[in-house]
Amino acid sequence: MFLVIKVCFVRCSHVRILRMLRMLILMLCCLTSAAALAAKPSGLPKPETRSELYQLENPILQAQELLKELGFYRGEVDGIRGPALENAVRNYQQTHGLKQTGTVNSDLLSHLENIGRVRALIGRLDEVRAQRKKLARQALLSDPRTRKLLDKPKEEIADPTRDVSFCFKSPSSSCLLQEAVASSRAVFEDDLRDWALGEILAAQVRAGMDAAAMETASRIQDSRLVIAALTNIAKTHAKEGNLEEAMSSLTLIPMAERRLSVLLEVGQVQLATGLKEDLLKTLETVLKDSDSVVSLQDRLFLKIQAAQLLANLDKERALKLLNDISQNAREKSTNGKRVTLLRQAATAMASIGYPKSALQALEELPNDETRIPVLMAVVRAFLNMKEFEAATETVKRISAERYRTVILADMAQAYWDGDKQNEALEIVAQAQTAANDIKLPFAKNFALSKIAASLIHIAGQSHDTVQADQAYLVLSSISDGRLKARGLWNLANASVQHGFSMTKADLDSEVEKAMDAIKSKFSRAWILGDIADQHQASGEFTQARKAFEMGLKTVENLKNPWARSRALAKFGAVIYRLD
């Protein structure tokens, strides 16, 4: 019996030993294989370790990393919740107006990731700006005539003790523009100062002060804005009808797309003054030279503008050019830019009198946002062609109330001028009904201002006090002070110009109250400057002078140097024409 037990024990031990040996051999084989794979330079991906999996799945760690990147968290990035993280979360939530819970959840992580993406986008934009500044600087340095514009004068400081009361008592373009320059010296942010200097420069050109304009250009810090300023000089000369000066100034502009934009401005003047042969030569130059523009979008947009001018000389050729541009956009541009170019080309087709061609192009536009500008251009084209039924059918395709209301207001004027008075008044009523459904406040106010403008037009044509009173009621319902004041001014001016009276309002008093109610003095001055400019351009000098004097009183009281310098530049240009 003892022998049997002993033999059995020995056999069982051998079995266990054999099993253990087999396990050891298997483990050695696995280790050898793993070592061989590790040493082998294959393209196999490295397996995820437990720590990597932990990082991917740990929201605490993710929050720590994002908060640290944004400067809110200064502790260890270890995936462990603690007081330092809770304080960082609370500070972040307080900074961004969120409920201060101090806890990490999916909403917090989503907010953090979005902020990170915004910062990354800003970083990329800064890189693009820096590159463009560098290219602009190189372009200016390449020409001896523009190189000196980069030699910036020593820092200037505005004299706060200067007395300019005489300038407001007896205003002239020279003193107002000098004060604009002086005010700009107190603007310390480079971007804002450059903005103001660009507007001062344009006003100086309008007032015939070219040497002063070039000196102003030399004070602009951003090389890109120096080039924009040179472009502005040339364009302003063109708008003023000084074509020789425009062409001379154009040679200073180092970038092809900007030179060509000036030529298009020259073309507008040539068209207005009947210089058709000169216009054709200008357009041929634009179409030829635009091929040298690097950006496809800039190149094709220049050609779209050229096609719109060309339509005044040869409509069929202009349409063919727009079709070629559309095909070029389909073949060579990326999705977002392709849609933009196709929309611009289709809108141009409508504007030159081919609304049906524009409607065909709508099929390639992806949504209402991109189609609506084309549809509105198509409606206006049909109205110009007196195809009222086609215009009415097209309006039905505009789904957004805020846009349909605006185009209905335009339609009412066109119907009235087309001897369809009853239909015009019905359309005004439709527009008012549609305006009531607009949710966005400014969009609603803008639509109401367009309806009022149509009623003022109808009142002026018919000398009908009923329509004038209706326009006044519509304007009274506008909550935006700027739109309301401007509309009331237009109503008052129309009542004088067309000889109709109001039954319910003293318009001069209403205009003054509405202007005074505009909270921003700068906005008030800017609106009055625009009004003065428009009256002057229309030969209505009495009204222009009235708006100028009202606006100048506001400008005198502006304290912000950026706003003051811009407003002074505007009024300096206006009075030059009035004088």
C-alpha positions, 0 to 999 in steps of 0.5 A: 500500500505504501509503495503504491502511494509513493509511486502515485506521488512521484508520477503526480509530481512529474506531471506538475513539473512537466506542466511548469516546464511547458509554461516556462517554455511558452513564456520564453517564446512570447518574450522572445517574439516580443523582443524581436518585434520591438527590435524590428523596424516594421511599420506596425503601430505601437500598442496603446499602454494603459497610461495612454488609454487612461489619458484618452478616457480621463476628463479630469486630465483633459480639463487640466491640459486645456485650462493649463494651456489657457493660463487658468491651471498651474498644478500638475497635469495628473488626472486627479481632481483637487482644490487647484483644479476646482479653483481653476474651473471656477475662475474660468467659469467666472471669466466666461460668464458661466455658472460657477460650479467648479466641476468638470463635465461635458459642457465645460470640456466642450466650452474649453475646446471651443475656446481653444479652437478660437485661439488657434484660429486667431493664431493662424489669422495673426500668421496670415496678417504677418505674412501679408504685412511682410509681402506689402512691405517688400512691395513698397520697398521695391519702388524708390517712390514708395520706399520713403513712405516706410520711413516713419516720422518720430512719434507725435503727441497731440497738443491738448491745449490748442484752441480750435474754436475759430475753426468751428466758427468759420469752418474751412476744409483746410482747418478741419482737416488740419484738426483731423490730423492733430486729433489722430495724434492722440489715437494710441492704438496703431490699428485705429490710428491707421484707420483714421489716417486712411479716411483723412487721406481720402478727404485730403485728396478730395480737397485737392491736398495731394502733398498732405495726403502723401504725408498722411500716408507716410504716417500709417504703420501697417504696410498693407494699409499704406498700399490701401492708402495709395489705392484710395488716393488713386480711386478718389482722384477717379471719383472726382473726375481727375482721370490724369491724376488717377492714372498717375497715382496708379503707378505708385501702387505695387499690387496688380489687383489694387491697380486694376481696381483703380482702373475699374473706378476710372472705367465708371467715370469714363462710362458716366462721361460718355468716353466709350472708346476709352472705357473699352480700352480700360476694360481690355487692360483689366481683362488682360492684366487680371490673369497676372493676379495670383489669387483665383478669387481676386482674379475672377471677381475683377473680371465680374466687375469688368463684365458689368461695365462691359455690358454697357457696351456689349451685353452679349459679350458680357454674358459670355464672359460671366459664363466663362467665369462661372465655368472657371470657378467650377473647375478651379476653385474650392467649395466655399470660394466656388459658391461665392464666385458663382453667386457673384457671377449670377448676381452680375448676370441679373444686374446686366439684364439677364435674369433668366440666366441668373435663375438657371445658376441658382441650381448650383447654390446650396442654400437660401443664404446664397440664393437670396442675393441672386433672387433679389437681383433677379427681381430688380432686373425684372422690375427694370424690364417692366416684367412685373409678373415675373418679378412677383413670381420670383419674390415668392421664392424668397423665404426669409421675411426680412429680405422679402419685405425689403424687395417688396418695398422696392417693388412698390416703387417700381409698380407706382412708377410703372403706372400700377398705382393700386397694385403698388399700394397693395404691395406696400400693405403686403410689405408691412404685414411681412415686416410684422413677422420679422424677429430680429430687431435691426432687420425689422427696423431696416425693413420698416425704413425701406417701406417708409422710403417707398411711401415717401417716394409715392407721396412725392410723386402723387403729392398725397398727404395720406401716404406722407402721414403713413410714412410718418407712422411707419418711421415713428414705429422704428426703434433704431435711432439712426434709421428713424432720424434719417428717414424723418430727414428724408420725409421732411426734405421730400415735403419741401421738394415736392410741396406736400404738407403733413397733417400730424407732425412738425417735421423739422422739430421731429427731425431735431428730436430724432437726431438728438435722441441718437446716443452716439454723438459720432453716429449722429455726426456721421449720418449728418455728414452723409446727408450733407454729402448726398444733398450736395451731390444732388445740387440741393445746397441749402439742405446740404448746408443745413445738415453740415451745420447741424453735424459740425456742432456735434463734431465740435463736442466729440472727445474721443480722438479716433471718432473726432479725427474721422468725423473732422475728415468727413466734414472737411471733405464736405465743406470743400465741395460746398465752398 
